[in-house]
Amino acid sequence: MNDVILRVEDLTISTSGRDDPPPVRGVDFTVRRGEIVGIVGESGSGKTLTSLGIARLLPHGLSLDATTLEFDGHDLIGGSDRELRRLLGTQMAMVFQDPMSSLNPARKIGKQMVEAVREHRGLSKSAARELAVRSLEDVYITEPEKRLWQYPHELSGGMRQRVMIAMGLMSEPSLIVADEPTTALDVTVQAQVMQLLCDLNDRSGSAVLLISHNISLLSEVCDRIIVMFRGRIVEDLTTSKLLAGPDHPYTQALMRAVPDLATDRTKALETIADTEFDLEEPARA
Ligand SMILES: Nc1ncnc2c1ncn2[C@@H]1O[C@H](COP(=O)(O)OP(=O)(O)OP(=O)(O)O)[C@@H](O)[C@H]1O
């Protein structure tokens, strides 16, 4: 079996404005089976577009080009749309920053979970409902039976985020892509959601691609960290190398600016953005 679950080579995402530099340029990386990989960078560095590009979910007006975009041996560029949707619905789960934008506010949690899994796995209604309860238990949601009858607004932000993760996991994906899954949550719940992703990685062997502003949070859970700056990868390194001292000055600056979770993260990172770095020769692992 191929050890690599996701292979990205020379990924560029462009806007229609001809003079603008592409917001993502020449990005190369791989994720191995079962690995937890972080993508870190300040706001606007291209993290979200990279993750949306991988799932071929780019907003209108943006185009994608890559030498290779391969998921579990399948070509995500040349393959049929149908095959692409099937893979993304079953084998790759996306968890976004704001669960309210992904959950339908007008439909009960149970209905949404059951429909998603029936569509992708062809289960009967009762089997899908049982699986929904088990998946909610897996993400430590109390009284799962009761939650199925509730609407998204009746749950806390942390619970909604865990429901999103549970929905993603129902299809037993080989890769979970989680974009700032904890940003909207308070510090204690952030830690719980991160721990949950690690537990699930341990239990199911799903690889995780975790996107965050916070290099400190990523260094607690990731095997490897990819550092993006202005649409490019400036460093791709193991967490132990990161903790021992990264090579690239931008990564060093990110480490120095590690925010205390209780302080103002944005302010700390804006200071780095003003610093000049030579990006013509990105340091690679
Ligand atoms: N739909 C779009 N059309 C044109 N440009 C876009 C679009 N979406 C994002 N961009 C631009 O692409 C760049 C990268 O955006 P992206 O959302 O990937 O950054 P990010 O690193 O995820 O930031 P954040 O951490 O704030 O979410 C930004 O400069 C942004 O303005």
The ligand as a MOL file (V3000), in Angstrom:
LIG
                    3D

  0  0  0     0  0            999 V3000
M  V30 BEGIN CTAB
M  V30 COUNTS 31 33 0 0 0
M  V30 BEGIN ATOM
M  V30 1 N -12.2360 34.2540 -3.1690 0
M  V30 2 C -11.1000 34.9220 -3.2310 0
M  V30 3 N -10.8190 35.7180 -4.2950 0
M  V30 4 C -9.6690 36.4030 -4.3790 0
M  V30 5 N -8.6980 36.3540 -3.4300 0
M  V30 6 C -8.9130 35.5890 -2.3680 0
M  V30 7 C -10.1170 34.8230 -2.2040 0
M  V30 8 N -10.0530 34.1560 -1.0320 0
M  V30 9 C -8.8610 34.4820 -0.4850 0
M  V30 10 N -8.1810 35.3310 -1.2790 0
M  V30 11 C -6.8610 35.9140 -0.9930 0
M  V30 12 O -5.9130 34.8740 -0.9440 0
M  V30 13 C -4.9800 35.0960 0.0920 0
M  V30 14 C -4.8740 33.8610 0.9660 0
M  V30 15 O -6.1050 33.6660 1.6470 0
M  V30 16 P -6.3520 32.4680 2.6600 0
M  V30 17 O -7.7690 32.5560 3.0920 0
M  V30 18 O -5.8930 31.1960 2.0560 0
M  V30 19 O -5.3820 32.8580 3.8560 0
M  V30 20 P -5.2150 32.1710 5.2640 0
M  V30 21 O -3.7620 31.9480 5.4450 0
M  V30 22 O -6.0960 30.9770 5.3760 0
M  V30 23 O -5.7250 33.3190 6.2290 0
M  V30 24 P -6.6100 33.2230 7.5560 0
M  V30 25 O -5.7080 32.6120 8.5520 0
M  V30 26 O -6.9360 34.6450 7.8450 0
M  V30 27 O -7.8140 32.3840 7.2450 0
M  V30 28 C -5.4590 36.3240 0.8470 0
M  V30 29 O -4.6490 37.4070 0.4590 0
M  V30 30 C -6.8510 36.5350 0.3970 0
M  V30 31 O -7.1660 37.8900 0.3200 0
M  V30 END ATOM
M  V30 BEGIN BOND
M  V30 1 1 1 2
M  V30 2 1 2 3
M  V30 3 2 2 7
M  V30 4 2 3 4
M  V30 5 1 4 5
M  V30 6 2 5 6
M  V30 7 1 6 7
M  V30 8 1 6 10
M  V30 9 1 7 8
M  V30 10 2 8 9
M  V30 11 1 9 10
M  V30 12 1 10 11
M  V30 13 1 11 12
M  V30 14 1 11 30
M  V30 15 1 12 13
M  V30 16 1 13 14
M  V30 17 1 13 28
M  V30 18 1 14 15
M  V30 19 1 15 16
M  V30 20 2 16 17
M  V30 21 1 16 18
M  V30 22 1 16 19
M  V30 23 1 19 20
M  V30 24 2 20 21
M  V30 25 1 20 22
M  V30 26 1 20 23
M  V30 27 1 23 24
M  V30 28 2 24 25
M  V30 29 1 24 26
M  V30 30 1 24 27
M  V30 31 1 28 29
M  V30 32 1 28 30
M  V30 33 1 30 31
M  V30 END BOND
M  V30 END CTAB
M  END
